[in-house]
């Protein structure tokens, strides 16, 4: 007898029909409901209207999370929306914005797809322009920013992007003009004025720097929430007069809720600009209240040469418990020449350093005790075992201790990784420019041009340096003539130099007739080219007048040779 027959009450004979069996009937109802639910799971995503509704809903939620800086939710919702309906505008917009924030290389392609949609709006074209600028795709940028400018004619963000474009093209005077227009249009947006003023503070034109400083002072006076940021920018602006920076640093130190790291920065600036106040400023420093502040104070003391004070703050017994403390301790001990203590600490099994970082500091020890060959071996070993993050750290450290060949090796290893090649190239350029090594500077720019063939700034710098070195002068003239020199003053300077090198100085000078740009707005090397043009056109007095006012500190040897 089956299980169901056993459940019948005593005295009943024969099996009941299926609808007479309560347990079986209930089971079939439950199974039926589950089957319907399972069918719904399978079918609903296949119904376009429902799928699109759900994708749009997730896209809106992702955009809301981006607006509130809830990054994890934004990422999850954007990915889910895009997976459901990759061709819909809302999911595309959400995933494109997220990708831009995450520096995802697919960002440009996502924005391209979005802007080809009939639902694309002005913000989409603005985002597309910014993505193109970040990718150094100038052809796409010009098209996208043109469309964004027409849709948003009075939006300061358009001028900000145009200013950034001009900077990348090496045209600081045009960049400053765009940024100033954006400042004027951003009177009710102090955070944007802060961003723009930080860029304007580096202008070669003193009057532009003064305007930027006045903008920041106005924000500091009118907006208490932005006062610390505004004063901090003035303090760090090395091209402003020392008296201005000292005044801003003192105002900053008077703020009651000043973040500790900002306080240390203000003190460091004052010590460098007003060294007679050093003792008082150090005595007034507040004690660190937590581990982060303690590490910042230790690093600050090492930077200003107070190595013994750093060791007193972080004795070895405490420093070896944390990597960040131990690095400060090592630098302070090395600064005092305590090499025996340094090597003993590095050989201790409790050293809180990964092998590559440990090899770096062992190499530093051997350099300190005069064993250069052994030091070099450890530096090589450190570079071989380092990941990208450590390699950037190594490059900076090697520059700091004047081991530039090893800084180059670390950066060369980074260049082999396409994801970090650009900052590695830029760091190499910085090294060669600081050493005023024009040959190596040109070589790395020519190499960079092969990596980034559509980069207008890199191509322009290559042409300029080739002309400085008188390399391929005829070909450089053709390349300079083909560049969009009518849009960017830096490219006009290249063409002018090309004409000068090809014995066509009169044509070179004619490029600047009726130019709205004044000589004082030019960078020092651009002023040198202009002075050379004047001299070649027998305007020696004007050429000497310009040459006498040029800041020659950072000019390359070939640029100095241009001066009359």
ZAVOKOL-30588 format. One record per residue (C-alpha): x negated, y, z; residue number from 1; residue in three letters. Coordinates in steps of 0.25 Angstrom, whole numbers, plus 5000, padded with zeros to 4 digits. Layout:
ZAVOKOL-30588
     u     v     w    i   aa
     X     Y     Z  NUM  ALA
...
END
This chain:
ZAVOKOL-30588
     u     v     w    i   aa
  5000  5000  5000    1  UNK
  4995  5013  4996    2  UNK
  4992  5025  5006    3  UNK
  5005  5032  5002    4  UNK
  5013  5020  5005    5  UNK
  5007  5019  5019    6  UNK
  5012  5033  5022    7  UNK
  5027  5029  5020    8  UNK
  5036  5028  5032    9  UNK
  5039  5014  5037   10  UNK
  5051  5008  5031   11  UNK
  5049  5015  5018   12  UNK
  5047  5006  5006   13  UNK
  5040  5008  4993   14  UNK
  5031  5021  4989   15  UNK
  5037  5034  4987   16  UNK
  5037  5042  4974   17  UNK
  5025  5052  4974   18  UNK
  5035  5064  4978   19  UNK
  5039  5056  4990   20  UNK
  5025  5055  4995   21  UNK
  5022  5067  5003   22  UNK
  5007  5066  5004   23  UNK
  5005  5063  4989   24  UNK
  5014  5074  4985   25  UNK
  5007  5085  4994   26  UNK
  4994  5080  4988   27  UNK
  4998  5082  4974   28  UNK
  5003  5096  4977   29  UNK
  4989  5100  4983   30  UNK
  4982  5094  4972   31  UNK
  4991  5101  4962   32  UNK
  4988  5115  4969   33  UNK
  4973  5112  4969   34  UNK
  4974  5108  4954   35  UNK
  4981  5122  4951   36  UNK
  4970  5129  4959   37  UNK
  4959  5122  4952   38  UNK
  4965  5125  4938   39  UNK
  4966  5140  4943   40  UNK
  4951  5140  4946   41  UNK
  4948  5134  4932   42  UNK
  4958  5142  4924   43  UNK
  4958  5156  4931   44  UNK
  4944  5160  4927   45  UNK
  4948  5156  4912   46  UNK
  4959  5165  4912   47  UNK
  4953  5178  4906   48  UNK
  4962  5188  4913   49  UNK
  4960  5182  4927   50  UNK
  4945  5181  4924   51  UNK
  4944  5195  4920   52  UNK
  4952  5200  4931   53  UNK
  4943  5193  4941   54  UNK
  4930  5197  4934   55  UNK
  4935  5212  4934   56  UNK
  4939  5211  4949   57  UNK
  4925  5205  4952   58  UNK
  4918  5216  4944   59  UNK
  4925  5227  4952   60  UNK
  4921  5221  4965   61  UNK
  4907  5220  4960   62  UNK
  4907  5235  4956   63  UNK
  4913  5239  4969   64  UNK
  4902  5231  4976   65  UNK
  4891  5238  4968   66  UNK
  4897  5251  4972   67  UNK
  4896  5247  4987   68  UNK
  4882  5241  4985   69  UNK
  4887  5227  4989   70  UNK
  4877  5221  4980   71  UNK
  4880  5206  4983   72  UNK
  4895  5207  4981   73  UNK
  4892  5215  4968   74  UNK
  4883  5205  4962   75  UNK
  4893  5193  4965   76  UNK
  4905  5200  4960   77  UNK
  4898  5205  4947   78  UNK
  4893  5192  4944   79  UNK
  4906  5185  4946   80  UNK
  4913  5195  4938   81  UNK
  4903  5194  4926   82  UNK
  4904  5179  4927   83  UNK
  4919  5179  4925   84  UNK
  4920  5190  4914   85  UNK
  4906  5194  4909   86  UNK
  4912  5202  4898   87  UNK
  4922  5211  4907   88  UNK
  4918  5225  4910   89  UNK
  4919  5225  4925   90  UNK
  4911  5212  4927   91  UNK
  4901  5218  4917   92  UNK
  4900  5231  4924   93  UNK
  4898  5225  4938   94  UNK
  4887  5215  4934   95  UNK
  4880  5226  4926   96  UNK
  4880  5235  4937   97  UNK
  4875  5224  4947   98  UNK
  4864  5220  4937   99  UNK
  4859  5234  4936  100  UNK
  4858  5235  4951  101  UNK
  4851  5222  4951  102  UNK
  4841  5226  4939  103  UNK
  4846  5214  4932  104  UNK
  4840  5213  4917  105  UNK
  4854  5210  4912  106  UNK
  4860  5223  4916  107  UNK
  4858  5230  4903  108  UNK
  4865  5219  4895  109  UNK
  4876  5219  4905  110  UNK
  4878  5234  4903  111  UNK
  4877  5233  4888  112  UNK
  4889  5223  4888  113  UNK
  4896  5232  4898  114  UNK
  4895  5244  4889  115  UNK
  4900  5237  4877  116  UNK
  4913  5234  4884  117  UNK
  4925  5243  4881  118  UNK
  4926  5245  4896  119  UNK
  4912  5251  4898  120  UNK
  4913  5264  4905  121  UNK
  4903  5276  4908  122  UNK
  4897  5269  4920  123  UNK
  4894  5257  4912  124  UNK
  4886  5265  4901  125  UNK
  4878  5272  4913  126  UNK
  4875  5259  4919  127  UNK
  4870  5254  4905  128  UNK
  4861  5266  4903  129  UNK
  4855  5264  4917  130  UNK
  4853  5249  4914  131  UNK
  4846  5252  4901  132  UNK
  4837  5263  4907  133  UNK
  4833  5253  4918  134  UNK
  4830  5243  4907  135  UNK
  4822  5254  4899  136  UNK
  4832  5251  4887  137  UNK
  4832  5266  4882  138  UNK
  4840  5263  4870  139  UNK
  4851  5257  4878  140  UNK
  4850  5268  4888  141  UNK
  4851  5280  4878  142  UNK
  4864  5273  4873  143  UNK
  4870  5270  4886  144  UNK
  4867  5284  4893  145  UNK
  4872  5291  4881  146  UNK
  4886  5284  4882  147  UNK
  4885  5286  4898  148  UNK
  4882  5301  4896  149  UNK
  4894  5303  4887  150  UNK
  4903  5295  4897  151  UNK
  4897  5302  4909  152  UNK
  4893  5316  4904  153  UNK
  4891  5322  4918  154  UNK
  4886  5310  4926  155  UNK
  4873  5313  4932  156  UNK
  4869  5298  4931  157  UNK
  4868  5300  4916  158  UNK
  4857  5310  4918  159  UNK
  4850  5302  4928  160  UNK
  4849  5291  4918  161  UNK
  4844  5300  4908  162  UNK
  4834  5306  4917  163  UNK
  4829  5292  4921  164  UNK
  4828  5289  4906  165  UNK
  4819  5302  4904  166  UNK
  4810  5297  4915  167  UNK
  4808  5284  4909  168  UNK
  4805  5291  4896  169  UNK
  4794  5299  4904  170  UNK
  4802  5312  4902  171  UNK
  4802  5318  4916  172  UNK
  4807  5332  4912  173  UNK
  4820  5326  4905  174  UNK
  4822  5317  4917  175  UNK
  4822  5329  4926  176  UNK
  4832  5336  4918  177  UNK
  4841  5324  4918  178  UNK
  4840  5322  4933  179  UNK
  4842  5337  4935  180  UNK
  4855  5336  4927  181  UNK
  4859  5324  4936  182  UNK
  4856  5331  4949  183  UNK
  4865  5343  4944  184  UNK
  4876  5333  4941  185  UNK
  4874  5326  4955  186  UNK
  4877  5337  4965  187  UNK
  4887  5328  4972  188  UNK
  4878  5316  4972  189  UNK
  4866  5318  4981  190  UNK
  4861  5304  4980  191  UNK
  4860  5306  4965  192  UNK
  4852  5319  4967  193  UNK
  4843  5312  4976  194  UNK
  4840  5302  4965  195  UNK
  4838  5312  4955  196  UNK
  4829  5321  4963  197  UNK
  4820  5310  4967  198  UNK
  4817  5309  4952  199  UNK
  4816  5324  4950  200  UNK
  4806  5325  4961  201  UNK
  4796  5318  4951  202  UNK
  4798  5328  4940  203  UNK
  4785  5335  4934  204  UNK
  4793  5348  4935  205  UNK
  4791  5355  4948  206  UNK
  4804  5363  4947  207  UNK
  4812  5349  4945  208  UNK
  4805  5344  4957  209  UNK
  4809  5356  4965  210  UNK
  4824  5354  4960  211  UNK
  4824  5340  4964  212  UNK
  4818  5344  4978  213  UNK
  4829  5355  4980  214  UNK
  4840  5344  4976  215  UNK
  4835  5335  4987  216  UNK
  4834  5346  4997  217  UNK
  4848  5350  4994  218  UNK
  4853  5336  4996  219  UNK
  4845  5335  5009  220  UNK
  4852  5348  5014  221  UNK
  4866  5344  5009  222  UNK
  4867  5329  5011  223  UNK
  4863  5323  5024  224  UNK
  4865  5309  5019  225  UNK
  4854  5311  5008  226  UNK
  4845  5320  5016  227  UNK
  4834  5310  5019  228  UNK
  4834  5305  5005  229  UNK
  4832  5319  4999  230  UNK
  4821  5323  5009  231  UNK
  4814  5309  5007  232  UNK
  4814  5312  4992  233  UNK
  4807  5325  4994  234  UNK
  4797  5319  5003  235  UNK
  4793  5309  4994  236  UNK
  4792  5318  4981  237  UNK
  4777  5319  4980  238  UNK
  4778  5330  4969  239  UNK
  4785  5340  4978  240  UNK
  4777  5350  4986  241  UNK
  4771  5344  4999  242  UNK
  4778  5355  5007  243  UNK
  4792  5351  5002  244  UNK
  4789  5336  5005  245  UNK
  4784  5340  5019  246  UNK
  4796  5348  5022  247  UNK
  4806  5336  5017  248  UNK
  4798  5326  5025  249  UNK
  4800  5334  5038  250  UNK
  4814  5336  5035  251  UNK
  4815  5321  5033  252  UNK
  4809  5318  5046  253  UNK
  4819  5327  5053  254  UNK
  4830  5318  5049  255  UNK
  4836  5310  5061  256  UNK
  4840  5297  5054  257  UNK
  4828  5296  5045  258  UNK
  4825  5282  5040  259  UNK
  4811  5277  5045  260  UNK
  4805  5274  5032  261  UNK
  4809  5288  5027  262  UNK
  4803  5294  5040  263  UNK
  4790  5287  5037  264  UNK
  4790  5292  5023  265  UNK
  4792  5307  5027  266  UNK
  4781  5305  5038  267  UNK
  4771  5299  5027  268  UNK
  4774  5311  5018  269  UNK
  4771  5321  5029  270  UNK
  4758  5314  5033  271  UNK
  4754  5315  5018  272  UNK
  4758  5329  5016  273  UNK
  4755  5335  5030  274  UNK
  4744  5326  5036  275  UNK
  4742  5335  5048  276  UNK
  4755  5330  5053  277  UNK
  4752  5315  5053  278  UNK
  4750  5313  5068  279  UNK
  4763  5320  5071  280  UNK
  4771  5313  5061  281  UNK
  4765  5299  5065  282  UNK
  4768  5302  5080  283  UNK
  4782  5306  5077  284  UNK
  4785  5293  5069  285  UNK
  4797  5285  5075  286  UNK
  4794  5271  5079  287  UNK
  4800  5260  5070  288  UNK
  4813  5255  5075  289  UNK
  4813  5241  5067  290  UNK
  4804  5232  5059  291  UNK
  4807  5239  5046  292  UNK
  4803  5253  5052  293  UNK
  4790  5246  5058  294  UNK
  4786  5241  5045  295  UNK
  4788  5254  5038  296  UNK
  4780  5262  5049  297  UNK
  4769  5252  5048  298  UNK
  4768  5253  5033  299  UNK
  4769  5269  5034  300  UNK
  4757  5269  5044  301  UNK
  4749  5261  5034  302  UNK
  4752  5270  5023  303  UNK
  4747  5282  5030  304  UNK
  4735  5275  5035  305  UNK
  4739  5273  5050  306  UNK
  4735  5258  5049  307  UNK
  4732  5257  5064  308  UNK
  4745  5262  5068  309  UNK
  4751  5252  5058  310  UNK
  4744  5241  5065  311  UNK
  4748  5246  5079  312  UNK
  4763  5246  5074  313  UNK
  4762  5232  5068  314  UNK
  4751  5223  5075  315  UNK
  4748  5210  5068  316  UNK
  4755  5201  5078  317  UNK
  4768  5209  5074  318  UNK
  4764  5211  5059  319  UNK
  4762  5197  5056  320  UNK
  4776  5194  5059  321  UNK
  4782  5201  5047  322  UNK
  4777  5203  5032  323  UNK
  4780  5218  5031  324  UNK
  4773  5221  5045  325  UNK
  4761  5212  5041  326  UNK
  4759  5219  5028  327  UNK
  4758  5233  5035  328  UNK
  4749  5227  5045  329  UNK
  4739  5221  5034  330  UNK
  4739  5235  5027  331  UNK
  4736  5242  5040  332  UNK
  4725  5232  5045  333  UNK
  4719  5233  5031  334  UNK
  4719  5248  5031  335  UNK
  4711  5248  5044  336  UNK
  4701  5237  5038  337  UNK
  4705  5226  5048  338  UNK
  4702  5216  5038  339  UNK
  4699  5204  5048  340  UNK
  4713  5206  5054  341  UNK
  4719  5207  5041  342  UNK
  4713  5193  5036  343  UNK
  4716  5187  5049  344  UNK
  4731  5191  5048  345  UNK
  4732  5186  5034  346  UNK
  4726  5173  5037  347  UNK
  4735  5170  5048  348  UNK
  4746  5160  5045  349  UNK
  4757  5169  5050  350  UNK
  4754  5179  5040  351  UNK
  4768  5184  5035  352  UNK
  4764  5186  5020  353  UNK
  4766  5178  5008  354  UNK
  4754  5172  5001  355  UNK
  4752  5182  4990  356  UNK
  4753  5194  5000  357  UNK
  4744  5187  5009  358  UNK
  4734  5186  4998  359  UNK
  4735  5200  4995  360  UNK
  4731  5205  5009  361  UNK
  4720  5194  5010  362  UNK
  4715  5201  4997  363  UNK
  4716  5214  5004  364  UNK
  4708  5209  5015  365  UNK
  4696  5204  5006  366  UNK
  4697  5217  4999  367  UNK
  4695  5224  5012  368  UNK
  4683  5216  5016  369  UNK
  4676  5218  5003  370  UNK
  4678  5204  4997  371  UNK
  4684  5209  4983  372  UNK
  4683  5196  4976  373  UNK
  4691  5188  4987  374  UNK
  4701  5200  4988  375  UNK
  4703  5199  4973  376  UNK
  4706  5184  4973  377  UNK
  4717  5186  4984  378  UNK
  4723  5198  4976  379  UNK
  4724  5189  4964  380  UNK
  4730  5178  4972  381  UNK
  4740  5187  4978  382  UNK
  4745  5192  4965  383  UNK
  4746  5178  4959  384  UNK
  4755  5174  4971  385  UNK
  4764  5186  4972  386  UNK
  4778  5188  4967  387  UNK
  4783  5200  4960  388  UNK
  4787  5208  4973  389  UNK
  4773  5205  4979  390  UNK
  4766  5209  4966  391  UNK
  4772  5223  4966  392  UNK
  4767  5224  4981  393  UNK
  4754  5219  4977  394  UNK
  4753  5229  4965  395  UNK
  4756  5240  4975  396  UNK
  4746  5235  4986  397  UNK
  4735  5233  4976  398  UNK
  4737  5248  4971  399  UNK
  4736  5252  4986  400  UNK
  4723  5245  4988  401  UNK
  4717  5250  4975  402  UNK
  4717  5236  4969  403  UNK
  4723  5240  4956  404  UNK
  4719  5228  4947  405  UNK
  4727  5219  4956  406  UNK
  4739  5228  4956  407  UNK
  4738  5227  4941  408  UNK
  4738  5212  4942  409  UNK
  4750  5212  4951  410  UNK
  4758  5221  4941  411  UNK
  4753  5213  4929  412  UNK
  4759  5200  4936  413  UNK
  4772  5207  4938  414  UNK
  4773  5212  4923  415  UNK
  4774  5197  4919  416  UNK
  4788  5197  4926  417  UNK
  4797  5205  4917  418  UNK
  4806  5208  4929  419  UNK
  4796  5217  4936  420  UNK
  4787  5220  4924  421  UNK
  4791  5235  4923  422  UNK
  4788  5239  4937  423  UNK
  4775  5232  4936  424  UNK
  4771  5239  4923  425  UNK
  4775  5252  4929  426  UNK
  4766  5249  4941  427  UNK
  4755  5246  4932  428  UNK
  4757  5259  4925  429  UNK
  4756  5266  4938  430  UNK
  4743  5260  4942  431  UNK
  4737  5264  4928  432  UNK
  4742  5278  4929  433  UNK
  4737  5280  4943  434  UNK
  4723  5275  4938  435  UNK
  4725  5284  4925  436  UNK
  4721  5272  4917  437  UNK
  4727  5276  4904  438  UNK
  4722  5263  4896  439  UNK
  4729  5253  4906  440  UNK
  4741  5262  4907  441  UNK
  4743  5262  4892  442  UNK
  4740  5247  4891  443  UNK
  4751  5244  4902  444  UNK
  4761  5253  4895  445  UNK
  4759  5246  4882  446  UNK
  4761  5233  4888  447  UNK
  4774  5238  4895  448  UNK
  4779  5244  4882  449  UNK
  4779  5229  4876  450  UNK
  4787  5225  4888  451  UNK
  4797  5236  4887  452  UNK
  4797  5240  4872  453  UNK
  4810  5249  4873  454  UNK
  4805  5257  4885  455  UNK
  4803  5271  4880  456  UNK
  4795  5276  4892  457  UNK
  4785  5265  4891  458  UNK
  4784  5267  4876  459  UNK
  4782  5282  4878  460  UNK
  4771  5280  4888  461  UNK
  4764  5270  4879  462  UNK
  4764  5280  4868  463  UNK
  4759  5291  4877  464  UNK
  4747  5284  4882  465  UNK
  4743  5279  4869  466  UNK
  4743  5293  4864  467  UNK
  4735  5297  4876  468  UNK
  4725  5286  4873  469  UNK
  4725  5289  4858  470  UNK
  4730  5275  4855  471  UNK
  4737  5273  4842  472  UNK
  4740  5288  4841  473  UNK
  4747  5287  4827  474  UNK
  4756  5276  4832  475  UNK
  4759  5283  4845  476  UNK
  4764  5295  4837  477  UNK
  4773  5286  4829  478  UNK
  4779  5280  4842  479  UNK
  4780  5294  4849  480  UNK
  4787  5299  4837  481  UNK
  4797  5288  4837  482  UNK
  4800  5289  4852  483  UNK
  4812  5298  4857  484  UNK
  4804  5310  4860  485  UNK
  4815  5319  4857  486  UNK
  4822  5314  4870  487  UNK
  4810  5313  4880  488  UNK
  4799  5323  4882  489  UNK
  4790  5312  4886  490  UNK
  4791  5306  4873  491  UNK
  4789  5320  4866  492  UNK
  4776  5321  4874  493  UNK
  4772  5308  4868  494  UNK
  4775  5312  4854  495  UNK
  4767  5325  4857  496  UNK
  4755  5318  4861  497  UNK
  4756  5309  4849  498  UNK
  4756  5321  4840  499  UNK
  4744  5327  4848  500  UNK
  4736  5314  4846  501  UNK
  4739  5314  4831  502  UNK
  4734  5328  4830  503  UNK
  4748  5334  4828  504  UNK
  4748  5343  4841  505  UNK
  4757  5354  4834  506  UNK
  4768  5344  4832  507  UNK
  4766  5339  4846  508  UNK
  4768  5353  4852  509  UNK
  4780  5356  4843  510  UNK
  4788  5344  4850  511  UNK
  4789  5353  4862  512  UNK
  4795  5366  4855  513  UNK
  4808  5370  4862  514  UNK
  4806  5359  4873  515  UNK
  4815  5361  4885  516  UNK
  4804  5354  4894  517  UNK
  4794  5363  4901  518  UNK
  4779  5359  4903  519  UNK
  4781  5359  4918  520  UNK
  4791  5348  4916  521  UNK
  4782  5339  4910  522  UNK
  4773  5328  4916  523  UNK
  4758  5330  4918  524  UNK
  4755  5321  4906  525  UNK
  4765  5328  4897  526  UNK
  4760  5341  4901  527  UNK
  4746  5336  4897  528  UNK
  4751  5332  4883  529  UNK
  4758  5346  4881  530  UNK
  4745  5353  4885  531  UNK
  4737  5345  4875  532  UNK
  4747  5349  4864  533  UNK
  4746  5364  4867  534  UNK
  4731  5363  4867  535  UNK
  4731  5355  4854  536  UNK
  4740  5366  4848  537  UNK
  4730  5377  4853  538  UNK
  4738  5382  4864  539  UNK
  4727  5380  4874  540  UNK
  4731  5390  4885  541  UNK
  4745  5384  4886  542  UNK
  4739  5370  4886  543  UNK
  4729  5374  4898  544  UNK
  4740  5380  4905  545  UNK
  4748  5367  4905  546  UNK
  4736  5359  4908  547  UNK
  4732  5367  4920  548  UNK
  4745  5364  4927  549  UNK
  4746  5349  4924  550  UNK
  4745  5339  4936  551  UNK
  4734  5330  4931  552  UNK
  4733  5321  4943  553  UNK
  4740  5309  4935  554  UNK
  4736  5312  4921  555  UNK
  4729  5301  4913  556  UNK
  4715  5304  4908  557  UNK
  4720  5305  4894  558  UNK
  4731  5315  4898  559  UNK
  4720  5324  4905  560  UNK
  4713  5323  4892  561  UNK
  4725  5330  4885  562  UNK
  4723  5343  4894  563  UNK
  4716  5355  4887  564  UNK
END
